[in-house]
Amino acid sequence: MDDTALFSESRKAFHAALLNSVLRIDASGIVSNADRKNRTSINVASGIARRIGTEVRGPRLAGQQSGNRFEELCVDFLRGTFFKCEHLRPGTWSIRKGAPRMIAEHEQYAHLTALGDAASRSPQLAAALGSDYIITPDVVITRETEDDTAINVHRCLVDDRHARLASLRRINGGLPLLHASISCKWTLRSDRAQNSRAEALNLVRNRKGHLPHIVVVTGEPLPSRLASLALGTGDIDCVYSFALPELQETLDELDLSDAREMLQIMVDGKRLKDIADLPLDLAV
């Protein structure tokens, strides 16, 4: 067996790519995922950056640029890891950045197209519905439907008489299945945290059929802000830190006992994990 685990190497490459683009240190010595108005955030972010690799100096990217680049790197990481779990989760998969109306390209949410078209023709209906049904995930993982030849590869499981409504069966004419909706937030301010939670609740309420995985990946360094999203259940499966062990080590080094205790509550409660845990969780 190779001594180097692929997930560990992929995580290292993910961090290196972050350091080359999003995770920078400006002329004042402040790391780009820190809140420059919060001394604790500055110190924690600096400790994490120091632990994951060589610090890169340069101006921070504009907010939207940082977010877009973080999404792209998350897509790259997942393609390099989740696709290697085919022995655990067989299927034909795609991992893409989200786009407007993309959600309706999937079986569980196809009805949202008709709903949106109806609302566009009727101001009264649009006013009644609001915009809660409009969902644009940052990253989506899709599973394609399966031909009968694949379903019956080991023995005849289906025929022309039964299982004619099953979503996975291509002959039934369904759309691809949304396997996961991933919200990527480079940092978490109160509005961004609540946007992720509102999006998750809309995915729960508006689905027809199987609920996809709903997760958040973030580069936020402050445990209190992570807690604003991670604590509680019913909407988001779990929050994934881009560098959880490095965050834990930094809190120990800075002797931030209250923050360390809060972080441990989230970890012990299975509400916060490291990004390296995500591919296997998605294989469930």
Beta strands, then each sheet from edge to edge (+ up, - down):
strand 1: 93-97
strand 2: 139-143
strand 3: 177-185
strand 4: 213-218
strand 5: 238-241
strand 6: 272-274
sheet 1: 1+ 2- 3+ 4+ 5+ 6+
end
